[in-house]
Amino acid sequence: MGEIEDAIERADREAFTKDPPKTLKGQIGYLLKQMGSAKAVAAELGVTADSVNRYRRGARKHPRADVAAKIDNAVRQRWQPMVRKRRQKQAAASGGITVETRARFGYTSSAGSTDDGRFRRLTVHLPATYAQRLFDARDTGASDQQMREIIAEGFKEVYFQDGGGRAMGLSDVEINNIDYLDLDY
């Protein structure tokens, strides 16, 4: 997963109205209900169906660390899909998306102005069209670089050009060396 995709996943988790199961038995029970069989859960986790049944019964209480992480990820990916979809749909339709980042921004501009990249800490609310483009890109399997370009274009329009009020000679904005990036919608 790339930085942008991780940020979208974190924002999705913040949308949970109820916490996912925390116990191993609860998590396995939830996965069994979602996936239908121990064999399907085992294939997802990379263990045997017998191991899944032992976790469900409580006969095995402590999976290996890598298996425990896979269990937790599998539960979080499937938890409250309607809540996630509703929040994403609202962001893409009208709410927009807020991007908070600290990264190196570089840009191409008219003669006489600097285009040296520099670190900036920015929190910018991007319009709904950028949220829709970002979700569409993620759903079609776009690379992290392609999603960065969407965010950079939004920053160019909203922050650097102030919606058309300044810096009209600015042609390209690049985001590099991301320290952190967080999304909220």
C-alpha positions, 0 to 999 in steps of 0.5 A: 500500500502507498501513502495515499492509500494508507491515508484513505484506509485510516480515514475509513477507519475513523468512520466506524460507528462501532468498534470491530471485534477485539478478541480472537474468537470474536474476530474469527467468528465475524470472518466466518460469518462474512466469508461463509466457511473455515476454508475461505477464511483459512485461504485469506489468512494463509493457515489451515481450516483446522487452525481457523476452527481451533481459533473459533473454539478457543483451543488455540488462543495465540496465533503467530504475530503475522497471522494475528495481523492478517486477522486484524486486517481482514476484519477491518477491511470488511467492517461496516462497509455501508458506513464507509461507502456512505461517507465516501459518497458524501465526500464525493458528492458535496463534502469534499476531502481535507488533506493535511500533509507535510511534504516537499512541494515544487512547482513550475511557474513563470519566469522570474519566480522560484521553482525550488521545492521546499517543505510545507505543512498544509491543511487544505480542504479540496472540493468534492470533485477531487474526492471523487477522482481520488476514490475512483483512482483507488478503486481502479487500482491507480498507483500512489504516484497517480493519486499524488498527482490528483492531490497536487492538482487540487493543491494547485487550484485551491491553495497556490492559485486560490481558486483562480485569484492568484499565481495563474502562471503556475503550471505544475505542482509536485508533491515529494518527500512526504513526511506524513499525509492524513485525509479526513472526509 
